[in-house]
Amino acid sequence: METPVIVAIDGPSGTGKSSTSKAVAAKLGLAYLDTGAQYRAMTWWMLNNGVDVTDPAEVALAAGKPQIVSGTDPAAPVISVDGQDVSAPIRTQQVTSAVSAVSAVPEVRGRLVELQRAAAAGAARGIVVEGRDIGTTVLPDATLKIYLTASEEARAARRNGELKGKEAVGLAATREALAKRDAADSGRRTSPLAKADDAVEVDTTELTLDQVVERIVTLIGERAAR
């Protein structure tokens, strides 16, 4: 592709966003950005620095303090906060439980959207960006917008498969947690989780990862050729 291609992949948890986005980026030699990891990193920092994550005003005041750096290599998408690799600790249940509240604060979203747009602008060949408001807010002029969906059962099973050790919970509890997260993300006033009007919806319930990736790669080729 002669001009940089920007692919926005949105959707709720458990639809395969991360696996799909990394695989598409790797297949096409593009950069990759997990915006959800940035919100988790911000939340992790807040929790570890005594910020009351239930107080939007306190979160807003602290939003500009942590230095968050995201790697864009799909093979090793590390993320650091103030120079510390937090790729593992941001995936704990404690962070998961608090991230919706933190990400709903406009000052947090404003700070991270700046980082996300800068990453996209700096990707020489192009980038695949995954999140919940990429096609609607962060990169509204993306080359291709994808909205991934899946049944509640499939999403809960996938999410449960990601949880290990003390973080593991029952399928019913996982389904309930996903529903709560969906409601919070879809109902927030600033950049809610939503499908962009011009996004292509892909239901991953009955598809393998390879099938999803091939479909998106084909769509990218068609858009890039226009």
Contacts in CASP RR format, 6 or more apart in sequence:
PFRMAT RR
TARGET T0000
AUTHOR 0000-0000-0000
METHOD contacts of the structure
MODEL  1
METPVIVAIDGPSGTGKSSTSKAVAAKLGLAYLDTGAQYRAMTWWMLNNG
VDVTDPAEVALAAGKPQIVSGTDPAAPVISVDGQDVSAPIRTQQVTSAVS
AVSAVPEVRGRLVELQRAAAAGAARGIVVEGRDIGTTVLPDATLKIYLTA
SEEARAARRNGELKGKEAVGLAATREALAKRDAADSGRRTSPLAKADDAV
EVDTTELTLDQVVERIVTLIGERAAR
1 28 0 8 1.000
1 125 0 8 1.000
1 126 0 8 1.000
1 221 0 8 1.000
1 224 0 8 1.000
3 224 0 8 1.000
4 123 0 8 1.000
4 124 0 8 1.000
4 125 0 8 1.000
4 126 0 8 1.000
4 127 0 8 1.000
5 28 0 8 1.000
5 30 0 8 1.000
5 125 0 8 1.000
5 126 0 8 1.000
5 143 0 8 1.000
5 144 0 8 1.000
5 220 0 8 1.000
5 223 0 8 1.000
5 224 0 8 1.000
6 120 0 8 1.000
6 123 0 8 1.000
6 126 0 8 1.000
6 127 0 8 1.000
6 129 0 8 1.000
6 139 0 8 1.000
6 141 0 8 1.000
6 142 0 8 1.000
6 143 0 8 1.000
6 144 0 8 1.000
7 21 0 8 1.000
7 24 0 8 1.000
7 30 0 8 1.000
7 127 0 8 1.000
7 128 0 8 1.000
7 129 0 8 1.000
7 142 0 8 1.000
7 143 0 8 1.000
7 144 0 8 1.000
7 145 0 8 1.000
7 146 0 8 1.000
7 216 0 8 1.000
7 220 0 8 1.000
8 129 0 8 1.000
8 134 0 8 1.000
8 135 0 8 1.000
8 138 0 8 1.000
8 139 0 8 1.000
8 142 0 8 1.000
8 144 0 8 1.000
8 145 0 8 1.000
8 146 0 8 1.000
8 196 0 8 1.000
8 199 0 8 1.000
9 17 0 8 1.000
9 20 0 8 1.000
9 21 0 8 1.000
9 24 0 8 1.000
9 128 0 8 1.000
9 129 0 8 1.000
9 130 0 8 1.000
9 131 0 8 1.000
9 134 0 8 1.000
9 146 0 8 1.000
9 148 0 8 1.000
9 216 0 8 1.000
10 17 0 8 1.000
10 130 0 8 1.000
10 131 0 8 1.000
10 132 0 8 1.000
10 133 0 8 1.000
10 134 0 8 1.000
10 135 0 8 1.000
10 136 0 8 1.000
10 145 0 8 1.000
10 146 0 8 1.000
10 147 0 8 1.000
10 148 0 8 1.000
10 193 0 8 1.000
10 194 0 8 1.000
10 195 0 8 1.000
10 196 0 8 1.000
10 199 0 8 1.000
11 17 0 8 1.000
11 131 0 8 1.000
11 132 0 8 1.000
11 147 0 8 1.000
11 148 0 8 1.000
11 149 0 8 1.000
11 193 0 8 1.000
11 195 0 8 1.000
12 132 0 8 1.000
12 149 0 8 1.000
12 155 0 8 1.000
12 178 0 8 1.000
12 181 0 8 1.000
12 182 0 8 1.000
12 185 0 8 1.000
12 193 0 8 1.000
13 155 0 8 1.000
13 159 0 8 1.000
13 178 0 8 1.000
13 181 0 8 1.000
13 182 0 8 1.000
14 150 0 8 1.000
14 154 0 8 1.000
14 155 0 8 1.000
14 156 0 8 1.000
14 158 0 8 1.000
14 159 0 8 1.000
14 178 0 8 1.000
15 148 0 8 1.000
15 149 0 8 1.000
15 150 0 8 1.000
15 155 0 8 1.000
15 158 0 8 1.000
15 204 0 8 1.000
16 148 0 8 1.000
16 150 0 8 1.000
16 158 0 8 1.000
16 204 0 8 1.000
16 209 0 8 1.000
16 212 0 8 1.000
17 130 0 8 1.000
17 131 0 8 1.000
17 148 0 8 1.000
18 34 0 8 1.000
18 130 0 8 1.000
19 209 0 8 1.000
20 130 0 8 1.000
20 148 0 8 1.000
20 204 0 8 1.000
20 209 0 8 1.000
20 212 0 8 1.000
20 213 0 8 1.000
20 216 0 8 1.000
21 32 0 8 1.000
21 34 0 8 1.000
21 74 0 8 1.000
21 128 0 8 1.000
21 129 0 8 1.000
21 130 0 8 1.000
22 32 0 8 1.000
22 74 0 8 1.000
22 75 0 8 1.000
22 77 0 8 1.000
22 128 0 8 1.000
23 74 0 8 1.000
23 209 0 8 1.000
23 213 0 8 1.000
24 30 0 8 1.000
24 128 0 8 1.000
24 213 0 8 1.000
24 216 0 8 1.000
24 217 0 8 1.000
24 220 0 8 1.000
25 31 0 8 1.000
25 32 0 8 1.000
25 74 0 8 1.000
25 127 0 8 1.000
25 128 0 8 1.000
26 32 0 8 1.000
26 74 0 8 1.000
26 75 0 8 1.000
27 213 0 8 1.000
27 217 0 8 1.000
28 128 0 8 1.000
28 217 0 8 1.000
28 220 0 8 1.000
29 74 0 8 1.000
29 125 0 8 1.000
30 74 0 8 1.000
30 123 0 8 1.000
30 125 0 8 1.000
30 126 0 8 1.000
30 127 0 8 1.000
30 128 0 8 1.000
31 72 0 8 1.000
31 73 0 8 1.000
31 74 0 8 1.000
31 119 0 8 1.000
31 123 0 8 1.000
31 125 0 8 1.000
31 126 0 8 1.000
31 127 0 8 1.000
31 128 0 8 1.000
32 72 0 8 1.000
32 73 0 8 1.000
32 74 0 8 1.000
32 77 0 8 1.000
32 127 0 8 1.000
32 128 0 8 1.000
32 129 0 8 1.000
32 130 0 8 1.000
33 70 0 8 1.000
33 71 0 8 1.000
33 72 0 8 1.000
33 77 0 8 1.000
33 116 0 8 1.000
33 119 0 8 1.000
33 120 0 8 1.000
33 127 0 8 1.000
33 128 0 8 1.000
33 129 0 8 1.000
33 130 0 8 1.000
34 70 0 8 1.000
34 77 0 8 1.000
34 79 0 8 1.000
34 130 0 8 1.000
34 131 0 8 1.000
35 112 0 8 1.000
35 116 0 8 1.000
35 129 0 8 1.000
35 130 0 8 1.000
35 131 0 8 1.000
35 132 0 8 1.000
35 134 0 8 1.000
35 138 0 8 1.000
36 99 0 8 1.000
36 130 0 8 1.000
36 131 0 8 1.000
36 132 0 8 1.000
37 70 0 8 1.000
37 77 0 8 1.000
37 79 0 8 1.000
37 87 0 8 1.000
37 90 0 8 1.000
38 68 0 8 1.000
38 70 0 8 1.000
38 79 0 8 1.000
38 112 0 8 1.000
38 115 0 8 1.000
38 116 0 8 1.000
39 99 0 8 1.000
39 102 0 8 1.000
39 103 0 8 1.000
39 108 0 8 1.000
39 112 0 8 1.000
40 90 0 8 1.000
40 91 0 8 1.000
40 95 0 8 1.000
40 96 0 8 1.000
40 99 0 8 1.000
41 66 0 8 1.000
41 68 0 8 1.000
41 79 0 8 1.000
41 81 0 8 1.000
41 86 0 8 1.000
41 90 0 8 1.000
42 63 0 8 1.000
42 66 0 8 1.000
42 68 0 8 1.000
42 102 0 8 1.000
42 103 0 8 1.000
42 108 0 8 1.000
42 111 0 8 1.000
42 112 0 8 1.000
43 53 0 8 1.000
43 90 0 8 1.000
43 95 0 8 1.000
43 98 0 8 1.000
43 99 0 8 1.000
43 102 0 8 1.000
43 103 0 8 1.000
44 81 0 8 1.000
44 86 0 8 1.000
44 89 0 8 1.000
44 90 0 8 1.000
44 95 0 8 1.000
45 51 0 8 1.000
45 65 0 8 1.000
45 66 0 8 1.000
45 68 0 8 1.000
45 81 0 8 1.000
45 82 0 8 1.000
46 53 0 8 1.000
46 59 0 8 1.000
46 62 0 8 1.000
46 98 0 8 1.000
46 102 0 8 1.000
47 53 0 8 1.000
47 94 0 8 1.000
47 95 0 8 1.000
47 98 0 8 1.000
49 62 0 8 1.000
49 65 0 8 1.000
51 58 0 8 1.000
51 59 0 8 1.000
51 62 0 8 1.000
52 58 0 8 1.000
52 59 0 8 1.000
53 59 0 8 1.000
53 98 0 8 1.000
53 101 0 8 1.000
53 102 0 8 1.000
54 101 0 8 1.000
56 101 0 8 1.000
56 104 0 8 1.000
56 105 0 8 1.000
59 101 0 8 1.000
59 102 0 8 1.000
59 105 0 8 1.000
59 107 0 8 1.000
59 108 0 8 1.000
60 105 0 8 1.000
60 106 0 8 1.000
60 107 0 8 1.000
60 108 0 8 1.000
63 105 0 8 1.000
63 107 0 8 1.000
63 108 0 8 1.000
63 111 0 8 1.000
64 107 0 8 1.000
64 111 0 8 1.000
66 81 0 8 1.000
66 82 0 8 1.000
67 81 0 8 1.000
67 82 0 8 1.000
67 83 0 8 1.000
68 79 0 8 1.000
68 80 0 8 1.000
68 81 0 8 1.000
68 112 0 8 1.000
68 115 0 8 1.000
69 79 0 8 1.000
69 80 0 8 1.000
69 83 0 8 1.000
70 77 0 8 1.000
70 79 0 8 1.000
70 115 0 8 1.000
70 119 0 8 1.000
71 77 0 8 1.000
71 78 0 8 1.000
71 79 0 8 1.000
72 119 0 8 1.000
72 123 0 8 1.000
72 127 0 8 1.000
74 128 0 8 1.000
77 87 0 8 1.000
78 85 0 8 1.000
78 87 0 8 1.000
79 85 0 8 1.000
79 86 0 8 1.000
79 87 0 8 1.000
79 90 0 8 1.000
80 86 0 8 1.000
89 95 0 8 1.000
91 167 0 8 1.000
92 167 0 8 1.000
93 163 0 8 1.000
93 167 0 8 1.000
93 169 0 8 1.000
96 177 0 8 1.000
96 181 0 8 1.000
100 181 0 8 1.000
100 184 0 8 1.000
100 185 0 8 1.000
100 188 0 8 1.000
101 184 0 8 1.000
102 108 0 8 1.000
103 109 0 8 1.000
103 185 0 8 1.000
103 188 0 8 1.000
104 184 0 8 1.000
104 188 0 8 1.000
104 189 0 8 1.000
104 190 0 8 1.000
105 190 0 8 1.000
106 190 0 8 1.000
109 190 0 8 1.000
109 191 0 8 1.000
113 137 0 8 1.000
113 138 0 8 1.000
113 191 0 8 1.000
116 129 0 8 1.000
116 134 0 8 1.000
116 138 0 8 1.000
116 139 0 8 1.000
117 138 0 8 1.000
117 139 0 8 1.000
119 127 0 8 1.000
119 129 0 8 1.000
120 126 0 8 1.000
120 127 0 8 1.000
120 129 0 8 1.000
120 138 0 8 1.000
120 139 0 8 1.000
129 138 0 8 1.000
129 139 0 8 1.000
129 142 0 8 1.000
132 185 0 8 1.000
132 191 0 8 1.000
132 192 0 8 1.000
132 193 0 8 1.000
133 191 0 8 1.000
133 192 0 8 1.000
133 193 0 8 1.000
133 194 0 8 1.000
134 142 0 8 1.000
134 145 0 8 1.000
135 142 0 8 1.000
135 145 0 8 1.000
135 196 0 8 1.000
135 199 0 8 1.000
136 191 0 8 1.000
136 194 0 8 1.000
136 195 0 8 1.000
136 196 0 8 1.000
137 191 0 8 1.000
138 191 0 8 1.000
140 196 0 8 1.000
143 220 0 8 1.000
143 223 0 8 1.000
143 224 0 8 1.000
144 200 0 8 1.000
144 216 0 8 1.000
144 219 0 8 1.000
144 220 0 8 1.000
144 223 0 8 1.000
145 196 0 8 1.000
145 198 0 8 1.000
145 199 0 8 1.000
145 200 0 8 1.000
146 199 0 8 1.000
146 200 0 8 1.000
146 201 0 8 1.000
146 202 0 8 1.000
146 216 0 8 1.000
146 219 0 8 1.000
147 195 0 8 1.000
147 196 0 8 1.000
147 199 0 8 1.000
147 200 0 8 1.000
147 201 0 8 1.000
147 202 0 8 1.000
148 201 0 8 1.000
148 202 0 8 1.000
148 203 0 8 1.000
148 204 0 8 1.000
148 212 0 8 1.000
149 201 0 8 1.000
149 202 0 8 1.000
149 203 0 8 1.000
149 204 0 8 1.000
149 205 0 8 1.000
150 158 0 8 1.000
150 203 0 8 1.000
150 204 0 8 1.000
150 205 0 8 1.000
151 205 0 8 1.000
152 175 0 8 1.000
152 178 0 8 1.000
152 179 0 8 1.000
153 175 0 8 1.000
154 204 0 8 1.000
154 205 0 8 1.000
155 175 0 8 1.000
155 178 0 8 1.000
156 171 0 8 1.000
156 174 0 8 1.000
156 175 0 8 1.000
156 178 0 8 1.000
157 171 0 8 1.000
159 174 0 8 1.000
159 177 0 8 1.000
159 178 0 8 1.000
160 168 0 8 1.000
160 169 0 8 1.000
160 170 0 8 1.000
160 171 0 8 1.000
160 174 0 8 1.000
163 169 0 8 1.000
163 174 0 8 1.000
169 177 0 8 1.000
182 193 0 8 1.000
185 192 0 8 1.000
185 193 0 8 1.000
186 192 0 8 1.000
186 193 0 8 1.000
186 194 0 8 1.000
187 193 0 8 1.000
195 201 0 8 1.000
200 219 0 8 1.000
202 212 0 8 1.000
202 215 0 8 1.000
202 216 0 8 1.000
204 212 0 8 1.000
207 215 0 8 1.000
END
